[in-house]
Amino acid sequence: MAKVLIPTPLRQFTGKQDAVTASGGTVGEVLAALTLQFPDLRKQIFNDEGKLRSFVNVYLNDEDIRYLKKDATAAKDGDTISLVPSIAGGSTVAAPPETAELSKDEILRYSRHLIIPEVGIEGQQKLKAAKVLLVGAGGLGAPLGLYLAAAGVGKIGIVDFDVVDFTNLQRQVIHSTADVGRKKLDSAAEKMQGINPYLKIVKHETALSSENALEIFKDYDFIVDGTDNFPTRYLVNDACVLLGKPNVYGSIFRFEGQSTVFAYEGGPCYRCLYPEPPPPGLVPSCAEGGVLGILPGTIGLIQATETVKLILGIGEPLVGRLLLYDALGMRFRELKLRKNPECPMCGEHRTITKLIDYHQFCGVPSPNAAPVAEAKVTEGEIEVTEVKAMLDRGDQFLLIDVREPHEYKICNIPGAKLIPLGEVPQRLHELDQNADIVVHCKSGMRSAKACGILRNAGFPHVRNMKGGILAWSDRVDSSVPKY
């Protein structure tokens, strides 16, 4: 029997189990046995033709099966198979010119660096001459900004256009309660400048796009990816490959994190690992799925460490190696990454030669798309105010909450029936097929998926409560807490 490790985004299809044993002589047979145990998992890892989806990578022990015999790779008792879905590279890079002299005060400030032989005066001068761009001033950007500023990186650019929200404070330690409502750029820059007044900070108050990425990136030596969505991840990757800039990558979800260095001197890029994005909604954002507040600190510090190593040209960078972190088990694992010769971005026969429309590529709407009239409700949706009126009138209908039990405990609408999204297909028998059904979640995304499941199962009278319980709090009952 082989052990299959189930990542967090796929555990909703395995009864929340993080590891399952299955038998088979090959990886393909093991996965087939796995999906016989958990049929809902099959469409998440196989396409309609029965082939492995390219946004889920499969490793046998620490080897990517794409570079072995794919699903025909032999598996034996005791082997570990890892499913690694996408979660929203050495010699050194040519060092910056060593013209950044250190003042007497800076020598004192960085003295604990200077007495390390691998850093010394020359290394600290490299740090001062370096130009690093942080994409995002949120969970990962917070520890990155603080520690790279303290380390003495001379110029740090930050790309962000968001404002500080109360929900950020649980993990974005660069911002304080007093900063709520303030631009993250201003809040982060103030803290970083307070740590190191010798630092030059460049603020890029804009959403990163295909139109501006190359222009912004060209002035920096290293790009550090602290983004939280797939369109921007692919955009950052492609811009780095086109410009020949290292991409220091990190991602987080609930209790798990990943980090590596892409697009570095012959190493793989993000598309080598994930040729295509997952379907919209498969991998929840931090806002939908949550994240342990400490986790961005761990992954952000790994990214900061890799950035400093690249600048100094010391150590072994995370090139061709994907570092996986499990906070609950307090374990680090390392998987091998290989440059894909067929990669459309960095392969031998590149087919992508310019930046594309990444929202279209990822199948999500562009934030710049012309907005639909705010008051309009699309077919199959219902406003929270109408649901409240139905409740007040005593209308006969079923209100289903498809959030998780721990979310239901935070807040709920009286009378709602809790059926978590992952359990909907198994609990259809509990529902009257002819009933008028309204479905809600936190913000409307999961409930939209649940409505699709119900309609496909033959439930004709199903509507999605627009905006979820957050809209209910805003427009119906302000005593309902938001989270």
C-alpha positions as CSV (number, residue, x, y, z in Angstrom):
1,M,0.0,0.0,0.0
2,A,1.3,3.5,-0.9
3,K,0.4,6.5,1.2
4,V,-1.1,9.4,-0.6
5,L,-0.7,12.8,1.0
6,I,-3.8,15.0,0.5
7,P,-3.2,18.8,0.5
8,T,-5.7,21.1,2.2
9,P,-7.6,22.3,-0.8
10,L,-8.5,18.7,-1.8
11,R,-9.3,17.4,1.7
12,Q,-13.0,18.5,1.3
13,F,-13.2,15.5,-1.1
14,T,-11.6,12.9,1.2
15,G,-13.6,13.4,4.3
16,K,-11.0,15.9,5.6
17,Q,-8.3,13.2,5.7
18,D,-4.8,14.5,5.1
19,A,-3.4,11.1,4.2
20,V,-5.0,8.0,2.6
21,T,-3.5,4.6,1.8
22,A,-4.3,3.0,-1.5
23,S,-3.0,-0.1,-3.4
24,G,-1.6,-0.4,-6.9
25,G,1.5,-1.3,-8.8
26,T,1.8,2.1,-10.5
27,V,1.1,5.6,-9.5
28,G,-1.8,5.7,-11.9
29,E,-3.3,2.5,-10.3
30,V,-2.9,4.0,-6.8
31,L,-4.7,7.2,-7.9
32,A,-7.4,5.2,-9.5
33,A,-7.9,3.2,-6.3
34,L,-7.9,6.5,-4.4
35,T,-10.6,8.0,-6.6
36,L,-12.7,4.8,-6.2
37,Q,-12.7,5.5,-2.5
38,F,-13.5,9.2,-3.0
39,P,-15.3,9.6,-6.4
40,D,-15.7,13.4,-6.0
41,L,-11.9,13.7,-6.0
42,R,-11.6,12.2,-9.5
43,K,-12.6,15.3,-11.4
44,Q,-10.3,17.4,-9.3
45,I,-7.2,15.5,-10.4
46,F,-8.2,13.9,-13.8
47,N,-9.8,15.6,-16.8
48,D,-12.7,14.3,-18.9
49,E,-10.2,12.1,-20.9
50,G,-8.9,10.5,-17.7
51,K,-5.5,12.3,-17.9
52,L,-3.9,14.0,-14.9
53,R,-4.8,17.7,-14.8
54,S,-1.8,20.0,-15.3
55,F,-2.5,22.2,-12.3
56,V,-2.0,19.2,-9.9
57,N,1.5,17.8,-9.8
58,V,2.1,14.3,-8.6
59,Y,5.3,13.3,-6.8
60,L,6.5,9.8,-5.9
61,N,8.6,10.3,-2.8
62,D,10.4,13.5,-4.0
63,E,10.4,13.0,-7.7
64,D,8.0,14.6,-10.2
65,I,6.4,11.7,-12.1
66,R,6.3,13.8,-15.3
67,Y,10.1,13.2,-15.5
68,L,9.8,9.5,-14.6
69,K,7.2,7.3,-16.4
70,K,4.2,9.5,-15.6
71,D,1.2,7.6,-14.3
72,A,3.0,4.3,-15.3
73,T,5.7,5.0,-12.7
74,A,6.1,1.9,-10.5
75,A,4.8,2.3,-6.9
76,K,5.6,-0.1,-4.1
77,D,4.6,-0.6,-0.5
78,G,5.8,2.2,1.7
79,D,6.1,4.8,-1.1
80,T,4.7,8.3,-0.5
81,I,2.7,9.9,-3.3
82,S,2.2,13.7,-2.9
83,L,-0.5,15.7,-4.7
84,V,0.7,19.3,-5.1
85,P,-1.9,21.6,-6.5
86,S,-1.2,25.3,-7.2
87,I,-2.3,27.2,-4.1
88,A,-4.5,32.2,-5.4
89,G,17.1,29.2,-9.4
90,G,23.7,28.1,-8.7
91,S,25.9,30.5,-9.6
92,T,25.0,34.0,-8.6
93,V,23.2,36.7,-10.5
94,A,25.7,39.4,-11.6
95,A,26.2,41.4,-8.5
96,P,25.2,45.1,-8.4
97,P,28.1,47.4,-8.7
98,E,29.9,47.7,-5.4
99,T,29.9,51.4,-5.2
100,A,27.6,51.7,-2.2
101,E,29.9,52.9,0.5
102,L,28.9,52.4,4.2
103,S,28.9,55.3,6.6
104,K,30.3,55.0,10.1
105,D,26.7,54.8,11.5
106,E,25.9,52.0,9.0
107,I,28.9,50.0,9.9
108,L,27.7,50.1,13.5
109,R,24.1,49.3,12.5
110,Y,25.2,46.3,10.4
111,S,28.0,45.1,12.6
112,R,26.5,41.7,13.2
113,H,26.5,41.1,9.5
114,L,30.0,42.5,9.0
115,I,31.6,40.0,11.3
116,I,30.1,37.1,9.4
117,P,32.8,36.0,6.9
118,E,30.2,35.2,4.2
119,V,28.8,38.8,4.4
120,G,31.5,41.2,5.6
121,I,31.9,44.8,4.2
122,E,31.6,43.7,0.6
123,G,28.5,41.7,1.2
124,Q,26.8,44.6,3.0
125,Q,27.8,46.9,0.2
126,K,26.0,44.5,-2.2
127,L,22.9,44.6,0.0
128,K,23.0,48.4,0.0
129,A,23.4,48.5,-3.8
130,A,20.6,46.0,-4.4
131,K,17.2,46.9,-5.8
132,V,14.3,44.6,-4.7
133,L,10.7,44.8,-5.7
134,L,8.0,43.5,-3.4
135,V,4.7,42.6,-5.2
136,G,2.2,43.1,-2.4
137,A,2.3,44.7,1.1
138,G,0.1,42.1,2.7
139,G,0.7,38.9,4.6
140,L,3.9,37.9,2.9
141,G,5.0,41.4,2.1
142,A,4.8,42.4,5.8
143,P,7.7,40.2,7.1
144,L,9.6,40.7,3.8
145,G,9.5,44.5,4.1
146,L,10.5,44.6,7.7
147,Y,13.4,42.1,7.4
148,L,14.8,43.3,4.0
149,A,14.7,46.9,5.4
150,A,16.5,45.8,8.5
151,A,19.1,43.7,6.5
152,G,20.2,46.9,4.7
153,V,18.8,46.4,1.1
154,G,19.3,49.8,-0.3
155,K,16.3,50.2,-2.6
156,I,12.9,48.5,-2.1
157,G,10.0,49.0,-4.3
158,I,6.5,48.0,-3.3
159,V,3.5,47.4,-5.6
160,D,0.2,47.7,-3.8
161,F,-3.1,49.6,-4.2
162,D,-5.1,48.3,-1.2
163,V,-5.9,49.9,2.2
164,V,-5.5,48.4,5.6
165,D,-8.6,46.5,6.9
166,F,-9.2,45.2,10.4
167,T,-9.1,41.6,9.0
168,N,-5.5,42.2,7.9
169,L,-4.2,42.8,11.4
170,Q,-4.2,39.1,12.4
171,R,-1.3,38.4,10.0
172,Q,0.0,41.6,8.3
173,V,2.3,42.6,11.1
174,I,3.7,45.7,9.3
175,H,0.3,47.4,9.9
176,S,-1.3,48.5,13.2
177,T,-4.8,49.2,14.4
178,A,-4.1,52.9,13.9
179,D,-3.4,52.2,10.2
180,V,-6.9,50.9,9.4
181,G,-8.3,52.7,6.4
182,R,-4.8,54.0,5.4
183,K,-3.0,53.0,2.2
184,K,-0.9,49.9,2.8
185,L,1.9,51.5,0.8
186,D,2.1,54.4,3.3
187,S,1.8,52.3,6.3
188,A,4.4,49.8,5.2
189,A,6.9,52.5,4.1
190,E,6.6,54.3,7.4
191,K,7.4,51.1,9.4
192,M,10.3,50.2,7.1
193,Q,11.7,53.7,7.1
194,G,11.5,53.7,10.9
195,I,13.6,50.5,11.0
196,N,16.1,51.8,8.6
197,P,16.3,55.5,7.6
198,Y,19.0,54.7,5.0
199,L,16.5,52.8,2.9
200,K,15.1,54.2,-0.3
201,I,11.5,53.2,-0.8
202,V,9.7,53.5,-4.1
203,K,5.9,53.3,-4.0
204,H,4.0,51.9,-7.0
205,E,0.4,52.6,-6.1
206,T,-1.2,50.5,-8.9
207,A,-2.6,47.1,-9.7
208,L,0.1,45.1,-11.5
209,S,-1.0,44.5,-15.1
210,S,0.3,43.4,-18.4
211,E,0.5,47.0,-19.4
212,N,2.8,48.2,-16.5
213,A,4.6,45.1,-15.2
214,L,7.7,45.2,-17.5
215,E,8.1,48.9,-17.0
216,I,8.0,48.5,-13.2
217,F,10.1,45.4,-13.0
218,K,13.0,46.7,-15.3
219,D,14.4,48.9,-12.5
220,Y,14.9,46.1,-10.0
221,D,17.4,43.2,-9.6
222,F,15.1,40.8,-7.8
223,I,11.3,40.4,-7.7
224,V,9.6,38.9,-4.7
225,D,6.1,37.5,-5.2
226,G,3.8,38.2,-2.3
227,T,0.6,38.0,-4.3
228,D,-2.6,36.1,-3.4
229,N,-4.2,35.4,-6.8
230,F,-3.4,33.3,-9.8
231,P,-3.6,35.9,-12.6
232,T,-0.9,38.0,-10.8
233,R,1.2,34.9,-10.1
234,Y,1.4,34.1,-13.8
235,L,1.9,37.7,-14.7
236,V,4.8,38.0,-12.3
237,N,6.4,34.8,-13.6
238,D,6.1,35.7,-17.2
239,A,7.5,39.3,-16.7
240,C,10.4,37.8,-14.7
241,V,11.2,35.3,-17.5
242,L,11.0,37.9,-20.2
243,L,13.3,40.3,-18.3
244,G,15.6,37.7,-16.9
245,K,14.8,38.6,-13.3
246,P,14.8,36.0,-10.5
247,N,11.3,35.4,-9.0
248,V,11.4,34.6,-5.3
249,Y,8.1,32.8,-4.8
250,G,5.9,32.1,-1.7
251,S,2.3,31.0,-1.2
252,I,0.2,30.2,1.8
253,F,-3.1,28.5,2.7
254,R,-4.5,27.7,6.1
255,F,-1.6,25.8,7.7
256,E,0.5,25.2,4.6
257,G,3.0,27.1,2.7
258,Q,5.3,26.8,-0.3
259,S,8.5,28.6,-1.4
260,T,11.0,28.3,-4.2
261,V,13.0,30.5,-6.6
262,F,11.8,30.7,-10.2
263,A,13.3,32.0,-13.4
264,Y,16.9,31.9,-12.1
265,E,19.8,31.0,-14.3
266,G,18.5,27.9,-16.1
267,G,16.1,26.9,-13.4
268,P,12.4,26.2,-13.9
269,C,9.7,28.9,-13.9
270,Y,6.2,28.9,-12.4
271,R,4.7,27.5,-15.6
272,C,7.1,24.5,-15.4
273,L,5.4,23.6,-12.1
274,Y,1.9,24.7,-13.0
275,P,1.3,24.8,-16.8
276,E,-2.3,25.9,-16.3
277,P,-4.3,27.5,-13.4
278,P,-6.9,25.6,-11.4
279,P,-10.5,26.2,-12.2
280,P,-11.9,29.4,-10.6
281,G,-13.1,28.6,-7.1
282,L,-11.3,25.3,-6.6
283,V,-8.6,26.8,-4.4
284,P,-10.2,29.3,-1.9
285,S,-8.5,32.6,-1.2
286,C,-7.3,33.5,2.4
287,A,-10.5,35.5,2.7
288,E,-12.6,32.4,1.9
289,G,-10.4,29.6,3.3
290,G,-8.5,31.4,6.1
291,V,-4.9,31.3,7.0
292,L,-3.0,30.9,10.3
293,G,-1.8,34.4,11.1
294,I,1.8,33.2,11.9
295,L,2.1,31.3,8.6
296,P,2.9,34.3,6.4
297,G,5.7,35.2,8.8
298,T,7.4,31.8,8.3
299,I,7.1,31.8,4.5
300,G,7.8,35.5,4.1
301,L,11.1,35.0,6.1
302,I,12.1,32.1,3.9
303,Q,11.6,34.4,0.9
304,A,13.6,37.2,2.6
305,T,16.4,34.7,3.3
306,E,16.5,33.5,-0.3
307,T,16.5,37.1,-1.5
308,V,19.5,38.0,0.7
309,K,21.3,34.9,-0.4
310,L,20.8,35.7,-4.0
311,I,22.0,39.3,-3.5
312,L,25.1,38.1,-1.6
313,G,25.8,35.1,-3.9
314,I,26.1,32.7,-1.1
315,G,24.7,29.4,-0.1
316,E,22.4,27.1,-2.1
317,P,19.3,28.9,-3.4
318,L,15.9,27.2,-3.6
319,V,16.3,26.7,-7.4
320,G,14.9,23.4,-8.7
321,R,13.6,22.7,-5.2
322,L,10.1,23.3,-3.9
323,L,10.0,23.7,-0.1
324,L,6.7,22.6,1.5
325,Y,5.8,23.7,5.0
326,D,3.1,22.0,7.2
327,A,2.6,24.2,10.3
328,L,0.3,21.6,12.0
329,G,2.9,18.9,11.7
330,M,5.8,21.4,12.0
331,R,7.5,19.7,9.1
332,F,9.4,20.9,6.1
333,R,9.5,18.7,3.0
334,E,11.5,19.3,-0.2
335,L,10.4,18.2,-3.7
336,K,12.6,18.4,-6.8
337,L,11.6,20.8,-9.6
338,R,12.8,20.5,-13.1
339,K,12.8,22.9,-16.0
340,N,10.3,21.7,-18.5
341,P,11.8,21.7,-22.0
342,E,8.2,22.0,-23.4
343,C,7.4,25.0,-21.2
344,P,5.6,27.7,-23.3
345,M,7.4,30.4,-21.3
346,C,10.9,29.3,-20.7
347,G,11.2,26.1,-22.8
348,E,13.3,25.3,-25.8
349,H,10.5,26.4,-28.2
350,R,8.9,29.3,-26.4
351,T,5.4,30.1,-27.6
352,I,4.7,33.0,-25.2
353,T,6.8,36.0,-26.1
354,K,4.8,38.8,-24.5
355,L,2.5,39.4,-21.6
356,I,-1.1,38.2,-22.1
357,D,-4.5,38.8,-20.6
358,Y,-4.0,36.8,-17.3
359,H,-7.5,37.2,-16.0
360,Q,-8.8,35.6,-19.2
361,F,-6.1,32.9,-19.0
362,C,-7.2,32.1,-15.4
363,G,-10.9,32.3,-16.2
364,V,-11.7,35.0,-13.7
365,P,-13.2,38.4,-14.4
366,S,-10.9,41.4,-14.7
367,P,-11.2,43.9,-11.9
368,N,-11.1,46.6,-14.6
369,A,-14.1,45.1,-16.5
370,A,-17.0,47.5,-17.0
371,P,-19.1,47.0,-13.8
372,V,-22.7,45.7,-14.1
373,A,-25.3,48.0,-12.5
374,E,-24.9,47.4,-8.8
375,A,-28.6,47.0,-8.1
376,K,-29.0,44.3,-10.8
377,V,-29.4,40.8,-9.7
378,T,-28.4,38.2,-12.3
379,E,-30.6,35.2,-13.1
380,G,-30.5,32.7,-10.3
381,E,-29.6,35.3,-7.6
382,I,-31.6,36.9,-4.9
383,E,-30.9,40.0,-2.8
384,V,-30.4,39.7,1.0
385,T,-33.3,42.2,1.5
386,E,-35.7,39.9,-0.4
387,V,-34.6,36.9,1.7
388,K,-35.3,38.9,4.8
389,A,-38.7,39.9,3.5
390,M,-39.5,36.2,2.7
391,L,-38.5,35.2,6.3
392,D,-40.6,38.0,7.7
393,R,-43.7,37.0,5.6
394,G,-43.3,33.4,6.7
395,D,-42.8,32.2,3.1
396,Q,-42.3,28.5,2.6
397,F,-38.7,28.1,1.5
398,L,-35.5,26.4,2.6
399,L,-32.4,28.5,3.4
400,I,-29.2,26.5,3.1
401,D,-25.8,27.7,4.5
402,V,-22.9,25.9,2.7
403,R,-20.1,27.3,4.9
404,E,-18.1,25.2,7.3
405,P,-19.3,24.4,10.8
406,H,-16.7,26.6,12.4
407,E,-17.9,29.5,10.3
408,Y,-21.5,28.8,11.3
409,K,-20.5,29.2,14.9
410,I,-19.1,32.7,14.2
411,C,-22.4,33.9,12.9
412,N,-25.5,32.5,11.2
413,I,-29.0,33.4,9.9
414,P,-31.6,31.9,12.2
415,G,-33.4,29.0,10.5
416,A,-30.7,28.3,8.0
417,K,-29.8,24.6,7.4
418,L,-26.1,23.9,7.5
419,I,-24.8,21.7,4.7
420,P,-21.1,22.4,4.0
421,L,-20.3,22.7,0.3
422,G,-18.2,19.5,0.3
423,E,-21.2,17.5,1.7
424,V,-23.9,18.8,-0.7
425,P,-23.6,15.9,-3.2
426,Q,-24.0,13.3,-0.5
427,R,-26.9,15.0,1.3
428,L,-29.2,15.7,-1.6
429,H,-31.6,13.1,-0.2
430,E,-32.3,15.4,2.7
431,L,-33.8,18.0,0.4
432,D,-37.2,18.3,-1.2
433,Q,-36.6,18.5,-4.9
434,N,-39.7,20.7,-5.5
435,A,-38.9,23.1,-2.6
436,D,-38.0,26.8,-3.1
437,I,-34.3,26.8,-2.1
438,V,-32.1,29.8,-1.3
439,V,-28.4,29.1,-0.7
440,H,-25.8,31.3,1.0
441,C,-22.2,31.3,2.1
442,K,-19.8,34.0,3.3
443,S,-19.7,36.1,0.1
444,G,-21.5,34.2,-2.6
445,M,-18.8,32.1,-4.3
446,R,-19.3,28.8,-2.6
447,S,-23.1,29.1,-2.7
448,A,-22.9,29.7,-6.4
449,K,-21.1,26.4,-6.8
450,A,-23.7,24.7,-4.5
451,C,-26.5,26.1,-6.7
452,G,-24.8,24.5,-9.7
453,I,-24.7,21.2,-8.0
454,L,-28.3,21.3,-7.0
455,R,-29.5,22.4,-10.5
456,N,-27.5,19.6,-12.1
457,A,-29.1,17.2,-9.7
458,G,-32.6,18.2,-10.8
459,F,-33.6,20.9,-8.3
460,P,-35.4,23.5,-10.4
461,H,-36.1,26.2,-7.8
462,V,-32.6,27.3,-6.5
463,R,-31.3,30.8,-6.0
464,N,-28.0,32.1,-4.7
465,M,-28.2,34.8,-2.0
466,K,-26.1,37.6,-3.5
467,G,-23.1,38.8,-1.3
468,G,-23.6,36.1,1.3
469,I,-23.7,36.7,5.0
470,L,-21.4,39.6,4.6
471,A,-24.1,41.4,2.6
472,W,-26.6,40.3,5.2
473,S,-24.5,42.1,7.9
474,D,-24.2,45.2,5.7
475,R,-27.8,45.5,4.6
476,V,-30.1,43.5,6.9
477,D,-28.6,43.0,10.4
478,S,-25.5,44.9,11.5
479,S,-25.3,42.9,14.7
480,V,-24.1,39.9,12.6
481,P,-20.3,40.0,12.9
482,K,-18.2,40.1,9.8
483,Y,-15.1,37.9,9.4
